[in-house]
Amino acid sequence: MLREHNTVVKRCGFCLTQGEVASSLCIVKAGFPVFPARWARILGKWLLVSGFALVIGACAVIERAEIDSAKAVVSERAQQRWELLMSGQVEKAYAYYSPASRSSESLELFRKKTAGVRWWRNLKLDSVVCRPDACQVRMLLEYDLFEIKGLKQSVEETWVKDSGNWWLVAGG
């Protein structure tokens, strides 16, 4: 109501009031209020900041989903690999190495490194910490050593994403 009675209509290029922030008067052209340039700048800045925040938020959500997906895949692949090792299927476990690791470490060397598998009793996944392109996996290995039973050791592995698949890095 106040706004209807206190509007100033531009006629012949003259304006009776200035577009001040504290003023309740606004310029009306053909029945539509015109925002002063200052309000347009404020609105533009607000839209720019909120748009930027939405983009950053969307990227964070997408990255979080990628990391959760990576954790699930790497956890499963690490568990499968260790089960293959414990069941004596060394060649199949060797296939989990990255192509670069397989080119630098032969199957025979891998077979020698895993010769102590007969002493292993149990294996449990402890933690998986991922970034979009790499994961650190910690496994808890329970093993026997001659007459000493139930020894525990933490084993850390590095898994990397290459060509859309997750691979174990030798020595990592």
Number of C-alpha atoms within 10 A of each C-alpha: 5 8 10 10 8 13 16 16 18 14 9 6 6 8 12 11 14 11 17 11 11 6 10 11 20 22 20 15 12 7 8 9 13 13 12 14 10 12 13 12 11 11 12 12 12 12 12 12 12 12 12 12 12 12 12 12 12 12 12 12 12 12 14 15 13 15 19 15 14 25 22 11 13 26 20 12 17 23 15 15 20 20 15 16 21 20 12 16 13 20 14 13 20 21 14 20 20 20 14 12 17 17 10 10 15 11 15 10 9 16 16 9 10 13 12 12 15 14 14 17 15 15 19 13 16 14 14 19 16 21 15 16 14 20 23 18 22 19 20 16 19 17 20 15 12 7 6 8 12 14 12 15 12 13 13 15 16 19 25 22 16 12 7 8 12 21 24 28 17 18 9 11
